[in-house]
């Protein structure tokens, strides 16, 4: 039987971010933690599966430049391209104990929001007509609520991974185990097709070659039944250099994941009880591994002249 442990690492608040609940639906149990307003279990278990989540750390947004006309009513991707009208909508924000605030929002046909030029454009372009676009692909038709409904109905790990295809974001790591002994992982969210150093470039196309089309869910980082029999997700980078799309530059350092692996390696068979050393150090997994690396580097350089 798999063992699954999860620490979402959200700070304690009052009122609390989480609340514990037990739902009984058609004779089946759905237990553990939910969120205010979510009519489902967010993190927990059913009679068939259990799952935990951590932050996926995938970069969900980007900035790109588009050519605008002096009146900021049209845009085009290239200097000799076809002009297209900007979509315009007026948003009204109700302010408690204050007057409502009205904001005019401009967006491209592709869905990217135009950031007011006086706020950000001078930092990236000397062209006074340049417009700064902020595309966020997971905002386009959010179906995350239906993903949690489907996840709570899943009967095994494979069905759970399939259910999370409906999760649009922001990105989360889901680790899943079922009563049949299978385990799995998926980085769930709707990710854009971006290449190379897309996260560092703020430019006009074609220099910014990102298409911002959603990649296929089957291309999201995922695995079922890894040969190691173990999955660790501690916000660290989950893909190698051969992964075809840009995902992030904001991964957590790997020390937490390395420490978890090291502690699990201390005993070959696990019965739900951590060894004494693990019980002492697991809550602070980042420090011991990082400190060990520092000591190792210090030993290698001891006696060398600067």
N, C-alpha and C positions, 0 to 999 in steps of 0.2 A: 504494500500500500504506500503511495507517495506521501511525503511530508511536505507541507507548504507553509511557509512563514512569510509575513508581510508587515512592513512598517512604512506607511505612507509618509511619515515624517512631517506632518502638518503641525503647526504650533497649537498649543492649547489656548482656547479662547472662551469667553463667557459672553453670550451663549456659545456653546461648543459648535464647531464646524460639523462634526458627525453626530448622529444619534443611533443608538443600538435598537434594533427592531427584529421581530419575528413575525413573518407573514406565513399564514397557512392558506394555500390556494389549491382547491380541488384535492385536498388530502396530502399535498406535498409541502415541504418546509423550505422556507427561504429566510436565512438567518444571517445576522451580523450588522454591518453598518450601512446607513443610507444618508442622504443629504436632504435638507429642507426643500420641499417641493418636488422631490423625485419619488414617484410612486413605485419604487422598485429597490432592490438591494444593489448598492454600488460596489461594495467590497464584501466578500463573504462566501457563503456556501449554500448549496441546495442539497437534496437527497442524492444527487448524481455527480456534481462537480464542486470544486472550490477554486477561487481565484483571488489574486492580489494585484495591486497596481502600484506603480511608481511613475514619476514624471519621465516622459519620453525624451525631453530636452531637444526635440526637433524644432528647428527654426521655422516658425509658421508664416513669416512675412518677409517682404523684401521691398526695396525702394528702387524705382527706375525713373528715368527722365523721358518725358514726351514733349514734343514741340507744340506749343500753344499759340493761338493768335492773340493780339494785344488785348482783346476784350475777354479772353479766357472763356470763350463759349465753344471753341472747337479745338481739336487736337489732331496730330498725326504722328505716326511712329517714326518716320524718317523725314528728312528735310524736303524731299521731293515726293512724299507720299500723298495720298488722298486725304483731304480734310474730313473728319467725322465730328458730329455734334457730341458735346458732353451731355450726359444725362444729369438732370437737375432735380433735386427734391429738397423740400423744406422740412427740417426736423424741429419739433417743439419739445423742449425739456421742462417739465414741471419742477419747480424749486420749492421745497417746503419753507414756509414763512417768508417767501420772496416772490418776485415776479418771474413769470415764465421766460425762458431763454429760447430764442429762435436762431437756428443755424442753417445756412444754405449749404448743401452737400453736393459736390460735383463728382462724377464717376465716369470712367471710360466704359465703352461697350463691353469690354472684357471683364468688368466688375471691379477694377481697381479704383479705390477712392483717391481723389486728388487732394493733397494736403495744401492748405493755404500757403501761397508762395512766400509771403512775408515771414512765415514761421521757420521755413527750412530751406527754401531754394538757394539763397545766397551762399550757403555752406557747400553746395555741390556744383553750381554752375553760374557763370557770369552772364549768361543769356537772360535778359529780363523777361523774355516770353517763355522760358522753360517752365514746365509743370512737373511736379514731383508726384508720382503715382505710388500708392501703397496697395499692392494686391495681397489678399489673404484668401487662399483657395478654400479653406474649410468654412468660410462664412457663406458660401454659395449653396444654400439648401441644406441646413443642418438636420441630420437624421439621427443624432446621437441618442435621443431618448428611446427610439425604437431598437437601437442596438442593445441597450440594457434590458429591455423587455425580452428580446430574443436570447440574450445571454442567460437570463434567469430560467428560460425554458429549455436550454441546451441539456442533452443527455450524456454528452461525452466531450472530450477535449476538442475533437475535430469540429463538432457542431458549435462549440463555443468560439473557436477561431473564426468560423464562417459567420457567426452572428455579429462579430465585431467588425465585419466589412461595412456595417451601417454606421459605425462610429466615425464622425467627421473630425473631431478634435476639440481643443488642442491635444497634442499627442500624449498618449499614455502607454507605458509598458504593462501588458497583461501577462501574468504567469498563471497557468491553469493546470489543475490536476483533476483526475476523475477516479471513481470508485473501481474502475477496471484496471488501474495501475498506469494509465497513460499520462504524460505530462506534455505541456506545450507552452509556447511563447509567441506573442505577436506585438509588434510596435503598431498600435492602432491609431488611425487618423487618416485624413485625406492629405496626401503630400503632393507637392507640385513637381513638375518635370523641370529640374534645374541642373545645370552642369557645372563642373569644376569649381571655380572660386566665385560662384554666384553670390555668396554672402558678403563678399568684399567689394564688389563692383557696383557703383551707382553711376549709370551712364545711359546714353541713348542706345537703342538697338541700331545695328547688330552687335555692338560691343557687349551689350547685355543680352546674351543669347538665350535667356530663359523664355520658354514658351508659356509657362504657368498653366499648362494643361495637367489635370490630375493624372498621376501614374496609376497603373492597375493595382488594385488591392493585393493581388498575388505577388506583386513586387515589393510590398512592404516587408521589412525584416521580420521573419517568422520561422518557427521550427516546431515540429511535433515529434516526440520520441527521439531526442538526441542520443547518440551513442554513449555519451558520457553519463547519461542518466541523471543529469543535474543541470539546472538553469539558474543563473544568478543575474538579476537586473538591479543595479544600484546606481542608476542614472549615468553609467559609463557608456562609452561608444559601443554600439551593438553591431556595427558593420565594419568590414575591412576596406582596404584601399581599392579593391576591385569592384565595390558596389557602384553601379552605373550612375547614380544620381547624388546630387549634393543634398545632404540632410541638415547638417548643423556644424557649427564651430564652438558650440556651448556645452559639450559633453562634460560631465563631472570627471575628476581625475579617477583613475582606476583603483586607487588604494582600498576603497571600501569593498569592491568586488574581489580584489585579490585577497583581502583579509578573510572574507567569508569562505572563499575556496580553501585557504590555508587551514582554517578552523575545522571545516568539514573533512579535510584530508587527515586530521589527527586520529580519526577512528574509521575503520573500514565498514562497520555496520552501524546503522543508526536506528535507535529505538524510540526516538522522540526526546531523549535526554541529551543535552549538550555536555561535552566534557567540561571539567571545572574551569580550565583556562578559557574556553569559549564563553562560558557563562559570565566570567568577569569582564571579558574584553569585547564581546559582540556589540554592546550599546555604543562603544567608541571605536568602531571598526576602521575609521579613517586614520586615526593617529598611529596605532601600532605599526601598520604596514609602511606608512610614510616615514615614521621614525626609523624603522628598520632599514629602509632604502638609504636614508641619510647617514646612518651609522656605517652601512656598507660602503658608501662613497667616501666617507671619512677614512675608513681603513685602507681603501685603495690609494688614497692620496697622501697618507701619512708618510712623512719623511721626504716627500718630494719638495723641491724648491720651486717657489712661485715664479 
